[in-house]
Amino acid sequence: MAPGDPTPPMGEAETAMLGALFTQSPVGLHLLDTDLRVVRVNTATTAMRGVPPESLIGRRFSEVYDVVDEERHEAVVREVLKTGTPLREHLVRARRKTATTPTRHYAISVFRLDSPKGEVLGLAMSVVDVTRQEQALGRLKILDAVRERVGRTMDSVVTCDELVTTLCPGYAEVAVVELVDAVLRGDDPPLSPFPKGVPLLRAAFRNSRGPHHPQAHPVGAVLSLPGPTPFTQALADLRPRVIALDSEPAWLATDPARAEAIMASGVCSLMVVPLALHGNVLGLVSLYRSRDLDPFDEDDIELALQMADHTALCIDNGRRFTREHTIASTVQRHLLPHRAAAHTALETAYVPTATNGAGSWYDTISLSAARTAMVIGNVAGQGIHATATMGQLRTVIRSLAAFDLPPDELLARLNDTATLLAAERASLPPGDPLHREALTAACVYAVYDPLTRMCTIARAGHLSPVIARPDGTTEIPDIPVGPPLGVTSGSPFTAGDMALEEGSILALSSSPVVAAHLAGHPGLPCGPAAGPPTDGGRPLADLCDDVLYSLPPDLAGRAGALLLARTRPFPADRVASWELEADPAAVSAARHHAGEQLAAWGIEGDTVFNTELIVSELVTNAIRHGAPPLALRLINDRTLTCEVRDAGPAAPRLRHARTVDEGGRGLFITAQLAQVWGTRYDAEGKTIWTEQPLPPHPS
């Protein structure tokens, strides 16, 4: 080597190495001139391209590999020629030779070749076929996208739409999902093999070329698949299929509508994938590709199976949710009253919104003395268990209300039942999902007396009543908050009394956000414009709608159940009362007063006789066992109510007298003549009352 030479001449080893690289290396090697034309290639390149080496000499590298977007890639390579900065593992995509061959991907590395004198001689390029790696990476990305985007809701139809949106465009050009119609209703899917004639609903469709391209059937269509076709066969054996559509297969004649859509779409490759879980058939996914994409191959089947498993699991979760929601809604619908009961002095309306929840309930209960109890509550949780608990609590409330308990005492007794139910739930095995769900409930119980216009309210938990006055003002009454039902805190329940003017509206909601909204936004429709329809006002049901319409969008989804009650005057001529002396002679006077009043009301026949006998027995008991002052009251409402009041604390007891006994038959006779009877206590004494059905008015 001469002194000063920058590069020593190659020895035999270097020459042998170059020869080995061009004859034995599995990596494609290329020598390019400064115009990016191929000067020399190795044997790996000719094997990779499947052509003799002389056919590649003199051609640009982008032509040799049919590079897509060749101008951009040539610009990148020329930058190496200009700057000398190597380019390593640059990914290029080659055009397909035919419609049936897959797209090729190559990783190229480019290095500039300089002479000892610094002249640019050309470029050395290595090419590695990374098609399989890129295809595998693309499939993994698709699978990750499906797992991330599909199944974000419990709606099976939304899940199907998420699937076709994720796969199209990108993985397929046309995607169709069809579900067994029964699955969308929450019913059990059929077992494989798929029974012939079972209807499928087209749940989702997407065409990357636009929504106006042809499809065999519109989304929402329900029909049975004709067969045999790849679709029916995939449902029968739960095995995915890849079908070439370059020619017209014979099975297309079996399904003319689908055949027409396939031919019009210009697709050439089809993959049919069944949606199944544990041998149960949920539906079918059909994916199509045109000549612009590689046809489906066997490698796609493994990906399709994984996508189908994930989608089927999400759809089955939605099916189970739908079934449980349907059952809970059905049970709830049968456990709740179909409509709010009519009352003389109280107009009520109930709005069961779509956001009720399985544990929401309401009730209106007719009590003695023309009073009405209003209840609204909500059991924490969802599903059939919340609905069942709701039914239990509602039944207990109705049973306790029959004893004329004051609201605070009724909630205390109701809490005893809720605590017992909570303890039973806590004693379930640890593996039971209910074991981890504490049983709690909130409830408001209000009793309105139209004769005194007083409303007594007690509440358990976070629910609050709202009162709208006739002047348009609204308020949340200052009622102490009791503990939630099912909680053993030991805190007492306290009731609050408030006067309600005629035309006032009491709003009860199973959602606390509605009460807060109404209280913070005066103007709940009431007053003259919201009076009874006979007075030129609006129906209370319309006012329920107005309340829901007034909710902002963020609260509308949490509206819950809503019960409105509007007070009305009780007719004064349908109530009569008399003060009585604590003297046996008062029995005859009381019976006379009752007979005259019934005649004034136009009540005749057995009802008059029975009422006079009931009055005699109740007044006699009050004189013997009670304490003055005594009073008699008759109320002509939905039933005929007879009340005798005294100041004595002793509770009446129904006795079954023996044949030789001279007394003890008073309450027994009363109970036989009355439809229902009971005792009501307050701070001033007790009231014994009876109710009798009114005779029908003569036509």
C-alpha positions as CSV (number, residue, x, y, z in Angstrom):
1,M,0.0,0.0,0.0
2,A,1.4,3.3,-1.0
3,P,1.9,5.9,1.7
4,G,-1.0,8.4,1.9
5,D,-3.6,6.1,0.3
6,P,-6.8,6.6,2.3
7,T,-8.2,3.1,1.8
8,P,-6.1,-0.1,1.5
9,P,-6.8,-2.4,-1.4
10,M,-9.1,-5.4,-0.7
11,G,-7.5,-8.6,0.2
12,E,-8.6,-12.1,-0.7
13,A,-10.9,-12.3,2.4
14,E,-12.8,-9.2,1.5
15,T,-13.2,-10.2,-2.0
16,A,-14.5,-13.7,-0.9
17,M,-16.9,-12.0,1.5
18,L,-18.4,-9.9,-1.3
19,G,-18.7,-12.9,-3.5
20,A,-20.5,-14.8,-0.7
21,L,-22.9,-12.0,0.0
22,F,-23.9,-11.8,-3.7
23,T,-24.3,-15.6,-4.1
24,Q,-25.3,-17.0,-0.7
25,S,-26.8,-14.2,1.5
26,P,-30.6,-14.6,2.1
27,V,-30.9,-10.9,2.2
28,G,-31.5,-9.1,-1.1
29,L,-28.5,-7.0,-2.1
30,H,-28.5,-4.3,-4.8
31,L,-25.9,-2.0,-6.3
32,L,-27.5,1.2,-7.6
33,D,-26.0,3.9,-9.7
34,T,-26.5,7.6,-9.1
35,D,-29.8,7.4,-11.1
36,L,-31.1,4.7,-8.8
37,R,-30.8,2.1,-11.5
38,V,-29.9,-1.5,-10.6
39,V,-26.3,-2.3,-11.6
40,R,-26.0,-5.6,-9.8
41,V,-28.2,-7.9,-7.7
42,N,-27.5,-11.0,-5.7
43,T,-29.1,-14.4,-6.0
44,A,-31.5,-13.8,-3.1
45,T,-33.0,-10.9,-5.1
46,T,-33.7,-12.9,-8.1
47,A,-35.3,-15.6,-6.0
48,M,-37.3,-13.0,-4.2
49,R,-38.6,-11.5,-7.5
50,G,-38.8,-14.8,-9.4
51,V,-37.0,-13.4,-12.5
52,P,-33.6,-13.8,-14.0
53,P,-31.0,-11.2,-12.9
54,E,-30.5,-9.7,-16.3
55,S,-34.1,-8.6,-16.5
56,L,-33.5,-6.4,-13.4
57,I,-30.3,-4.7,-14.5
58,G,-30.8,-1.1,-15.7
59,R,-34.2,-0.7,-14.0
60,R,-35.0,1.6,-11.2
61,F,-35.4,-0.1,-7.9
62,S,-39.0,1.2,-7.6
63,E,-39.8,-0.6,-10.8
64,V,-38.1,-3.7,-9.7
65,Y,-40.3,-3.9,-6.6
66,D,-43.5,-2.2,-8.0
67,V,-43.3,0.2,-5.1
68,V,-46.5,2.0,-4.2
69,D,-46.0,5.8,-3.9
70,E,-42.7,5.5,-5.7
71,E,-42.0,9.2,-5.9
72,R,-42.0,9.6,-2.1
73,H,-39.8,6.6,-1.6
74,E,-37.4,7.6,-4.3
75,A,-37.1,11.0,-2.7
76,V,-36.1,9.4,0.6
77,V,-33.4,7.3,-1.2
78,R,-32.1,10.3,-3.1
79,E,-31.6,12.0,0.2
80,V,-29.2,9.3,1.2
81,L,-27.3,9.9,-2.1
82,K,-27.2,13.6,-1.3
83,T,-26.2,13.6,2.4
84,G,-24.6,10.2,2.9
85,T,-26.8,9.6,5.9
86,P,-27.7,5.9,5.9
87,L,-31.4,4.8,5.7
88,R,-32.2,1.8,7.8
89,E,-35.2,-0.5,7.6
90,H,-37.4,1.8,5.7
91,L,-40.7,0.1,5.0
92,V,-42.1,0.1,1.4
93,R,-45.2,-1.6,0.0
94,A,-45.3,-3.3,-3.4
95,R,-48.2,-3.6,-5.7
96,R,-49.8,-7.0,-6.2
97,K,-48.9,-8.8,-9.4
98,T,-52.4,-10.3,-9.6
99,A,-55.8,-10.0,-7.8
100,T,-55.1,-13.3,-6.0
101,T,-51.6,-12.5,-4.8
102,P,-51.0,-10.7,-1.5
103,T,-49.5,-7.3,-1.1
104,R,-45.7,-7.5,-0.4
105,H,-43.9,-5.4,2.2
106,Y,-40.1,-4.9,2.2
107,A,-37.8,-3.3,4.7
108,I,-34.9,-1.5,2.8
109,S,-31.6,-0.2,4.1
110,V,-29.6,2.2,1.9
111,F,-26.0,3.2,2.2
112,R,-24.0,5.6,0.0
113,L,-20.8,4.3,-1.8
114,D,-17.9,6.8,-2.0
115,S,-14.6,6.3,-3.9
116,P,-11.3,6.8,-2.1
117,K,-11.2,10.2,-3.7
118,G,-14.6,11.1,-2.3
119,E,-16.6,10.7,-5.4
120,V,-20.2,9.3,-5.1
121,L,-20.3,6.0,-6.9
122,G,-23.9,5.0,-6.1
123,L,-25.8,3.2,-3.4
124,A,-25.8,-0.2,-1.7
125,M,-29.3,-1.4,-0.9
126,S,-30.4,-4.4,1.2
127,V,-34.0,-5.6,1.0
128,V,-35.8,-8.0,3.4
129,D,-39.2,-9.3,2.7
130,V,-41.2,-8.6,5.9
131,T,-44.7,-9.4,4.4
132,R,-45.6,-12.0,7.0
133,Q,-44.4,-9.8,9.9
134,E,-46.4,-6.8,8.7
135,Q,-49.5,-8.9,8.1
136,A,-49.2,-10.4,11.6
137,L,-48.7,-6.9,13.1
138,G,-51.7,-5.6,11.1
139,R,-53.9,-8.4,12.5
140,L,-52.8,-7.7,16.0
141,K,-53.7,-4.1,15.6
142,I,-57.1,-5.0,14.3
143,L,-57.6,-7.4,17.2
144,D,-56.5,-4.8,19.8
145,A,-58.9,-2.3,18.2
146,V,-61.8,-4.8,18.4
147,R,-61.1,-5.5,22.0
148,E,-60.9,-1.8,22.8
149,R,-63.8,-0.5,20.9
150,V,-66.3,-3.4,20.7
151,G,-68.6,-4.1,23.7
152,R,-68.5,-0.8,25.5
153,T,-72.2,-1.0,26.2
154,M,-74.8,-3.6,27.2
155,D,-76.7,-3.0,24.0
156,S,-76.1,-5.9,21.6
157,V,-77.1,-3.9,18.5
158,V,-74.6,-1.2,19.5
159,T,-71.9,-3.9,19.9
160,C,-72.6,-5.1,16.4
161,D,-72.3,-1.6,15.0
162,E,-69.1,-1.1,16.9
163,L,-67.7,-4.2,15.3
164,V,-68.5,-3.2,11.7
165,T,-67.2,0.3,12.3
166,T,-63.9,-1.1,13.6
167,L,-63.4,-3.5,10.8
168,C,-64.5,-1.3,7.9
169,P,-62.6,0.3,6.3
170,G,-59.2,-1.1,6.9
171,Y,-59.7,-4.8,7.4
172,A,-62.7,-5.3,5.1
173,E,-64.6,-3.2,2.6
174,V,-68.1,-4.5,3.5
175,A,-69.1,-5.9,6.9
176,V,-72.4,-7.4,7.9
177,V,-73.6,-8.7,11.3
178,E,-76.7,-10.7,11.7
179,L,-78.0,-11.9,15.1
180,V,-80.6,-14.5,16.1
181,D,-83.7,-12.5,16.6
182,A,-84.4,-14.1,19.9
183,V,-81.0,-13.0,21.3
184,L,-82.0,-9.4,21.0
185,R,-85.1,-10.1,23.2
186,G,-82.9,-11.7,25.9
187,D,-84.0,-15.3,25.1
188,D,-81.6,-18.2,25.1
189,P,-79.9,-18.7,21.8
190,P,-80.3,-22.0,19.9
191,L,-77.7,-24.8,20.2
192,S,-75.6,-25.9,17.3
193,P,-76.4,-27.3,14.7
194,F,-78.4,-24.2,13.9
195,P,-82.1,-25.1,13.4
196,K,-83.5,-24.5,10.0
197,G,-85.9,-21.5,9.7
198,V,-84.7,-19.6,12.8
199,P,-85.0,-15.9,11.9
200,L,-82.0,-13.6,12.0
201,L,-82.0,-9.9,12.3
202,R,-79.6,-7.8,10.3
203,A,-78.1,-5.8,13.2
204,A,-75.3,-3.8,11.5
205,F,-74.0,-3.1,8.0
206,R,-71.2,-1.0,6.7
207,N,-69.7,-0.3,3.3
208,S,-66.5,1.7,3.1
209,R,-67.6,3.1,-0.2
210,G,-70.6,4.8,1.3
211,P,-74.1,3.9,2.7
212,H,-75.8,4.0,-0.7
213,H,-74.1,1.0,-2.1
214,P,-76.3,-2.1,-2.5
215,Q,-77.1,-4.5,0.3
216,A,-79.2,-7.6,0.3
217,H,-81.5,-6.5,3.1
218,P,-81.8,-3.3,5.2
219,V,-80.7,-3.1,8.8
220,G,-83.5,-4.2,11.0
221,A,-84.8,-6.8,8.6
222,V,-85.7,-10.2,10.1
223,L,-85.6,-13.2,7.9
224,S,-84.5,-16.8,7.7
225,L,-81.4,-17.7,5.6
226,P,-82.0,-19.9,2.6
227,G,-79.6,-22.8,2.2
228,P,-77.4,-24.5,1.7
229,T,-74.9,-21.6,1.5
230,P,-71.6,-20.8,3.2
231,F,-73.7,-18.8,5.7
232,T,-75.9,-21.6,6.7
233,Q,-73.1,-24.1,6.8
234,A,-71.0,-21.8,9.1
235,L,-74.0,-21.6,11.4
236,A,-74.4,-25.4,11.3
237,D,-70.9,-26.5,12.1
238,L,-69.6,-23.2,13.7
239,R,-66.6,-23.2,11.4
240,P,-65.5,-20.0,9.6
241,R,-65.0,-20.1,5.9
242,V,-63.1,-18.2,3.3
243,I,-64.7,-18.1,-0.2
244,A,-63.4,-16.7,-3.4
245,L,-66.0,-14.8,-5.4
246,D,-64.1,-14.2,-8.6
247,S,-66.6,-16.4,-10.5
248,E,-70.2,-16.9,-9.7
249,P,-70.4,-19.9,-7.2
250,A,-73.3,-22.2,-7.6
251,W,-74.6,-21.5,-4.1
252,L,-75.4,-17.9,-5.1
253,A,-78.5,-19.1,-6.9
254,T,-79.9,-20.3,-3.5
255,D,-80.0,-16.7,-2.1
256,P,-80.8,-14.4,-5.1
257,A,-81.1,-11.2,-3.0
258,R,-77.6,-11.7,-1.4
259,A,-76.2,-12.8,-4.8
260,E,-77.4,-9.6,-6.5
261,A,-75.8,-7.4,-3.7
262,I,-72.5,-9.3,-3.9
263,M,-72.3,-9.0,-7.7
264,A,-73.2,-5.3,-7.6
265,S,-70.6,-4.5,-4.9
266,G,-67.7,-5.9,-7.0
267,V,-66.3,-7.9,-4.0
268,C,-64.1,-10.9,-4.8
269,S,-63.4,-12.4,-1.4
270,L,-65.7,-13.4,1.5
271,M,-65.1,-14.6,5.0
272,V,-68.0,-16.0,7.0
273,V,-67.6,-16.2,10.8
274,P,-70.2,-17.6,13.2
275,L,-70.8,-15.9,16.5
276,A,-71.1,-18.6,19.1
277,L,-70.6,-19.1,22.8
278,H,-70.5,-22.5,24.5
279,G,-72.1,-24.1,21.5
280,N,-75.0,-21.6,21.4
281,V,-75.4,-19.8,18.1
282,L,-75.7,-16.0,18.5
283,G,-75.3,-14.9,14.9
284,L,-73.1,-14.4,11.9
285,V,-70.4,-12.0,10.7
286,S,-69.8,-11.6,6.9
287,L,-66.7,-9.8,5.7
288,Y,-66.1,-8.9,2.1
289,R,-63.1,-7.5,0.2
290,S,-62.7,-6.2,-3.3
291,R,-59.7,-6.4,-5.6
292,D,-58.3,-3.3,-3.9
293,L,-57.4,-5.4,-0.8
294,D,-55.7,-8.8,-0.4
295,P,-58.1,-11.7,-0.5
296,F,-58.8,-13.4,2.8
297,D,-56.6,-16.4,3.6
298,E,-56.2,-19.0,6.2
299,D,-54.2,-16.7,8.5
300,D,-57.3,-14.4,8.7
301,I,-59.4,-17.2,10.1
302,E,-57.4,-17.3,13.4
303,L,-57.9,-13.6,13.7
304,A,-61.6,-13.9,12.9
305,L,-62.1,-16.5,15.5
306,Q,-60.6,-14.3,18.2
307,M,-62.7,-11.3,17.1
308,A,-65.8,-13.5,17.0
309,D,-65.1,-14.9,20.5
310,H,-64.8,-11.4,22.0
311,T,-67.9,-10.1,20.1
312,A,-70.0,-13.1,21.0
313,L,-69.1,-12.7,24.7
314,C,-70.1,-9.0,24.6
315,I,-73.3,-9.8,22.8
316,D,-74.2,-12.5,25.3
317,N,-73.5,-10.1,28.1
318,G,-76.0,-7.7,26.5
319,R,-78.5,-10.6,26.0
320,R,-78.2,-11.5,29.7
321,F,-78.6,-7.9,30.7
322,T,-81.7,-7.5,28.4
323,R,-83.2,-10.6,29.9
324,E,-82.6,-9.6,33.5
325,H,-83.9,-6.0,32.7
326,T,-87.0,-7.5,31.0
327,I,-87.7,-9.7,33.9
328,A,-87.1,-7.0,36.4
329,S,-89.3,-4.5,34.5
330,T,-92.1,-7.1,34.1
331,V,-92.0,-7.9,37.8
332,Q,-91.9,-4.2,38.7
333,R,-94.8,-3.5,36.4
334,H,-96.9,-6.1,38.1
335,L,-95.8,-5.1,41.6
336,L,-96.7,-1.5,41.1
337,P,-100.2,0.0,40.7
338,H,-101.1,0.6,37.1
339,R,-102.2,4.1,37.9
340,A,-102.5,6.4,40.9
341,A,-105.8,5.9,42.7
342,A,-108.5,8.6,42.5
343,H,-109.3,10.5,45.7
344,T,-112.0,13.0,46.4
345,A,-109.7,15.7,47.9
346,L,-106.5,14.8,46.2
347,E,-105.6,14.5,42.5
348,T,-102.6,12.3,41.9
349,A,-100.5,11.5,38.8
350,Y,-97.5,9.3,38.4
351,V,-94.8,9.3,35.7
352,P,-92.8,6.1,35.4
353,T,-89.8,7.3,33.4
354,A,-87.4,5.1,31.4
355,T,-84.8,5.8,34.0
356,N,-86.8,4.5,37.0
357,G,-84.5,1.8,38.0
358,A,-85.6,-1.7,39.1
359,G,-86.0,-0.7,42.7
360,S,-88.1,2.5,42.3
361,W,-91.7,2.3,43.5
362,Y,-94.6,4.5,44.4
363,D,-98.0,4.1,45.9
364,T,-101.1,6.0,47.0
365,I,-103.2,4.4,49.8
366,S,-106.7,5.3,50.8
367,L,-106.8,5.6,54.6
368,S,-109.7,6.2,57.0
369,A,-111.4,9.6,57.4
370,A,-110.8,10.4,53.6
371,R,-107.1,10.6,54.2
372,T,-104.5,9.5,51.6
373,A,-101.0,8.1,52.1
374,M,-98.5,8.8,49.4
375,V,-95.3,6.8,49.2
376,I,-92.2,6.9,46.9
377,G,-89.0,5.0,47.4
378,N,-86.0,3.5,45.8
379,V,-84.0,0.4,46.6
380,A,-80.3,0.6,45.9
381,G,-79.1,-1.7,43.1
382,Q,-80.3,-3.0,39.8
383,G,-81.9,-6.1,38.4
384,I,-84.4,-8.6,39.7
385,H,-83.1,-8.6,43.3
386,A,-83.7,-4.8,43.7
387,T,-87.2,-5.3,42.2
388,A,-88.0,-8.2,44.6
389,T,-86.9,-6.1,47.6
390,M,-89.0,-3.2,46.3
391,G,-92.0,-5.5,46.2
392,Q,-91.4,-6.7,49.7
393,L,-91.1,-3.2,51.1
394,R,-94.2,-2.0,49.3
395,T,-96.2,-4.9,50.6
396,V,-95.0,-4.2,54.2
397,I,-96.0,-0.5,53.8
398,R,-99.5,-1.3,52.7
399,S,-99.9,-3.8,55.6
400,L,-98.6,-1.2,58.1
401,A,-100.8,1.5,56.7
402,A,-103.9,-0.5,57.4
403,F,-103.1,-0.1,61.1
404,D,-103.3,3.7,60.8
405,L,-99.7,4.1,62.1
406,P,-98.3,7.7,62.0
407,P,-95.6,8.2,59.3
408,D,-92.6,8.2,61.7
409,E,-93.8,5.0,63.4
410,L,-94.6,3.3,60.1
411,L,-91.0,4.0,58.8
412,A,-89.6,2.6,62.1
413,R,-91.5,-0.6,61.6
414,L,-90.6,-0.7,57.9
415,N,-86.9,-0.3,58.9
416,D,-87.2,-3.4,61.1
417,T,-88.2,-5.4,58.1
418,A,-85.5,-3.9,55.9
419,T,-82.9,-4.6,58.6
420,L,-84.0,-8.2,58.7
421,L,-83.8,-8.5,54.9
422,A,-80.3,-6.9,55.0
423,A,-79.2,-9.4,57.6
424,E,-80.5,-12.3,55.5
425,R,-78.5,-11.0,52.5
426,A,-75.4,-10.6,54.6
427,S,-75.6,-14.2,55.7
428,L,-75.5,-15.5,52.1
429,P,-72.4,-17.5,51.1
430,P,-69.4,-15.2,50.2
431,G,-69.5,-16.4,46.6
432,D,-73.1,-15.1,46.1
433,P,-73.0,-11.7,44.4
434,L,-75.7,-10.4,46.7
435,H,-73.4,-11.0,49.7
436,R,-71.3,-8.0,48.6
437,E,-74.2,-5.7,48.0
438,A,-75.6,-4.0,51.1
439,L,-79.3,-3.6,51.2
440,T,-80.3,0.0,51.6
441,A,-83.4,1.9,50.5
442,A,-84.8,5.4,50.7
443,C,-88.5,6.3,51.2
444,V,-90.8,9.2,51.8
445,Y,-94.2,8.5,53.5
446,A,-96.7,11.3,53.6
447,V,-100.3,11.4,54.9
448,Y,-102.7,14.1,53.8
449,D,-105.9,14.9,55.7
450,P,-108.3,17.0,53.6
451,L,-110.6,17.8,56.5
452,T,-107.8,19.6,58.4
453,R,-105.6,20.3,55.3
454,M,-102.6,19.0,57.2
455,C,-99.9,16.8,55.7
456,T,-97.7,14.7,57.9
457,I,-94.4,13.6,56.3
458,A,-91.5,11.3,57.4
459,R,-88.6,10.3,55.3
460,A,-85.8,7.7,55.4
461,G,-82.7,8.4,53.5
462,H,-81.9,11.1,50.9
463,L,-85.3,11.6,49.2
464,S,-87.0,15.0,49.8
465,P,-90.5,16.1,49.0
466,V,-91.1,19.4,47.3
467,I,-94.2,21.6,48.0
468,A,-95.4,24.1,45.3
469,R,-97.7,26.7,46.7
470,P,-100.6,28.3,44.7
471,D,-98.5,31.5,44.6
472,G,-95.9,29.8,42.5
473,T,-93.2,29.4,45.2
474,T,-91.6,26.0,45.9
475,E,-89.9,24.7,48.9
476,I,-88.4,21.6,50.5
477,P,-90.1,21.3,53.9
478,D,-87.9,21.2,56.9
479,I,-88.3,17.5,57.8
480,P,-85.6,15.7,59.8
481,V,-83.7,13.2,57.7
482,G,-84.1,9.7,59.0
483,P,-81.5,6.9,58.4
484,P,-81.8,4.9,55.2
485,L,-83.9,1.7,55.5
486,G,-81.8,-1.3,56.3
487,V,-79.2,0.6,58.4
488,T,-79.0,-0.2,62.1
489,S,-78.0,3.3,63.2
490,G,-80.4,3.6,66.1
491,S,-81.4,7.1,65.0
492,P,-85.2,7.7,65.3
493,F,-87.5,8.7,62.5
494,T,-89.2,12.1,63.0
495,A,-92.4,13.3,61.2
496,G,-93.2,16.9,60.3
497,D,-96.6,18.6,59.9
498,M,-97.5,21.3,57.5
499,A,-100.6,23.0,56.2
500,L,-101.4,22.7,52.5
501,E,-103.6,25.3,50.9
502,E,-106.1,24.2,48.3
503,G,-104.3,23.9,44.9
504,S,-100.9,23.1,46.4
505,I,-98.8,20.4,44.8
506,L,-96.7,17.9,46.6
507,A,-94.0,16.5,44.4
508,L,-92.3,13.2,45.3
509,S,-89.4,11.8,43.3
510,S,-87.3,8.7,43.6
511,S,-84.3,10.8,42.5
512,P,-82.9,13.4,44.9
513,V,-81.6,15.5,42.0
514,V,-85.1,16.2,40.8
515,A,-86.2,17.5,44.2
516,A,-83.1,19.8,44.3
517,H,-83.9,21.1,40.8
518,L,-87.5,21.8,41.5
519,A,-86.7,23.5,44.8
520,G,-84.0,25.6,43.2
521,H,-86.2,26.7,40.2
522,P,-89.4,28.2,41.4
523,G,-92.3,28.0,39.1
524,L,-93.4,24.4,39.3
525,P,-96.7,24.6,37.5
526,C,-99.5,25.2,40.0
527,G,-101.9,28.0,41.1
528,P,-104.9,29.0,39.0
529,A,-103.3,28.0,35.6
530,A,-102.6,24.5,37.0
531,G,-105.9,24.1,38.8
532,P,-108.3,21.2,38.1
533,P,-109.4,20.9,34.4
534,T,-113.0,21.7,35.5
535,D,-111.7,25.1,36.8
536,G,-109.9,25.9,33.6
537,G,-106.6,24.4,34.7
538,R,-104.5,21.7,33.2
539,P,-104.5,18.0,34.0
540,L,-102.0,17.0,36.5
541,A,-100.5,14.4,34.1
542,D,-99.6,17.2,31.8
543,L,-97.8,19.0,34.7
544,C,-95.8,15.9,35.3
545,D,-94.6,16.1,31.7
546,D,-93.8,19.8,32.2
547,V,-91.6,19.0,35.2
548,L,-89.7,16.4,33.1
549,Y,-89.3,18.8,30.2
550,S,-87.9,21.4,32.5
551,L,-85.0,19.2,33.6
552,P,-81.6,20.0,32.0
553,P,-80.2,17.2,29.8
554,D,-77.7,16.2,32.5
555,L,-80.5,15.5,35.0
556,A,-83.0,14.1,32.5
557,G,-81.2,10.7,32.5
558,R,-81.5,10.5,36.3
559,A,-85.1,11.7,36.6
560,G,-86.4,8.5,38.3
561,A,-90.1,8.1,39.2
562,L,-92.2,11.2,39.8
563,L,-95.5,11.4,41.8
564,L,-97.4,14.6,41.9
565,A,-100.4,15.2,44.2
566,R,-102.6,18.3,44.0
567,T,-104.9,19.2,47.0
568,R,-108.6,19.9,46.4
569,P,-111.3,21.0,48.8
570,F,-113.4,18.2,50.4
571,P,-117.1,18.9,50.0
572,A,-118.3,20.4,53.3
573,D,-121.8,18.9,52.9
574,R,-120.3,15.4,52.9
575,V,-119.0,15.6,56.5
576,A,-121.2,15.7,59.6
577,S,-120.0,15.6,63.3
578,W,-121.7,15.9,66.7
579,E,-120.4,16.3,70.3
580,L,-121.9,13.7,72.6
581,E,-122.4,13.5,76.3
582,A,-120.8,10.7,78.3
583,D,-124.3,9.4,79.2
584,P,-126.2,6.3,78.1
585,A,-128.9,8.6,76.7
586,A,-126.4,9.8,74.1
587,V,-126.7,6.4,72.3
588,S,-130.2,7.2,71.2
589,A,-129.3,10.7,70.2
590,A,-126.3,9.5,68.2
591,R,-128.4,7.0,66.4
592,H,-131.0,9.7,65.6
593,H,-128.3,12.0,64.3
594,A,-126.9,9.3,62.0
595,G,-130.4,8.4,60.6
596,E,-131.2,12.0,59.8
597,Q,-127.8,12.6,58.1
598,L,-128.1,9.4,56.0
599,A,-131.5,10.5,54.9
600,A,-130.1,13.9,53.9
601,W,-127.5,12.1,51.8
602,G,-130.1,10.0,50.1
603,I,-128.8,6.7,51.6
604,E,-131.5,4.2,52.3
605,G,-132.0,0.5,53.0
606,D,-129.8,-1.9,54.9
607,T,-127.0,0.7,55.0
608,V,-129.1,2.9,57.3
609,F,-129.9,0.0,59.6
610,N,-126.3,-1.2,59.8
611,T,-125.0,2.3,60.4
612,E,-127.4,3.0,63.2
613,L,-126.4,-0.3,64.8
614,I,-122.7,0.4,64.4
615,V,-123.2,3.9,65.9
616,S,-125.0,2.4,68.9
617,E,-122.3,-0.1,69.6
618,L,-119.4,2.3,69.2
619,V,-120.9,5.0,71.3
620,T,-121.9,2.5,74.0
621,N,-118.3,1.2,74.1
622,A,-116.9,4.8,74.3
623,I,-119.3,5.6,77.2
624,R,-118.4,2.4,79.1
625,H,-114.7,2.1,78.4
626,G,-113.6,5.5,77.2
627,A,-113.4,9.0,78.6
628,P,-115.0,12.3,77.7
629,P,-115.2,14.3,75.5
630,L,-117.0,12.1,73.0
631,A,-117.7,12.9,69.4
632,L,-119.4,11.2,66.4
633,R,-118.5,11.9,62.8
634,L,-119.9,10.6,59.5
635,I,-118.0,11.0,56.2
636,N,-119.6,10.3,52.8
637,D,-116.6,9.6,50.6
638,R,-115.7,6.6,48.5
639,T,-117.2,4.6,51.4
640,L,-119.4,5.6,54.3
641,T,-117.1,6.2,57.3
642,C,-118.4,6.2,60.9
643,E,-116.1,7.5,63.6
644,V,-116.5,7.7,67.4
645,R,-113.9,9.6,69.3
646,D,-113.0,9.6,73.0
647,A,-110.1,10.6,75.2
648,G,-109.5,7.3,76.8
649,P,-106.2,5.4,76.1
650,A,-107.7,1.9,76.4
651,A,-107.5,-0.1,73.2
652,P,-110.6,-1.9,72.0
653,R,-110.4,-5.6,71.7
654,L,-112.6,-7.8,69.6
655,R,-114.0,-10.6,71.7
656,H,-115.8,-13.8,70.8
657,A,-118.5,-14.0,73.5
658,R,-119.9,-17.3,74.7
659,T,-123.5,-18.1,74.5
660,V,-124.2,-17.4,78.2
661,D,-122.2,-14.1,78.2
662,E,-124.4,-10.9,78.6
663,G,-121.9,-8.6,76.9
664,G,-118.7,-8.5,74.8
665,R,-120.5,-8.6,71.4
666,G,-120.3,-5.0,70.4
667,L,-117.1,-4.9,68.3
668,F,-117.9,-8.4,67.0
669,I,-121.2,-7.1,65.6
670,T,-119.4,-4.0,64.3
671,A,-116.8,-6.0,62.5
672,Q,-119.5,-8.2,60.9
673,L,-121.5,-5.2,59.6
674,A,-118.5,-3.1,58.4
675,Q,-116.3,-3.7,55.5
676,V,-113.2,-2.8,57.5
677,W,-112.7,-1.2,60.9
678,G,-109.8,0.1,63.0
679,T,-108.4,2.4,65.7
680,R,-106.5,5.6,65.2
681,Y,-104.5,7.2,68.0
682,D,-103.3,10.7,68.6
683,A,-102.2,12.9,71.5
684,E,-105.8,13.6,72.5
685,G,-107.1,10.1,72.6
686,K,-108.4,7.5,70.1
687,T,-110.8,7.2,67.3
688,I,-112.6,3.9,66.4
689,W,-113.8,3.9,62.8
690,T,-115.6,1.7,60.4
691,E,-116.1,1.8,56.6
692,Q,-119.1,0.4,54.7
693,P,-119.6,0.3,51.0
694,L,-122.1,2.8,49.7
695,P,-125.2,1.5,47.9
696,P,-125.2,2.0,44.2
697,H,-127.1,5.1,43.0
698,P,-130.4,4.3,41.4
699,S,-130.2,4.6,37.6
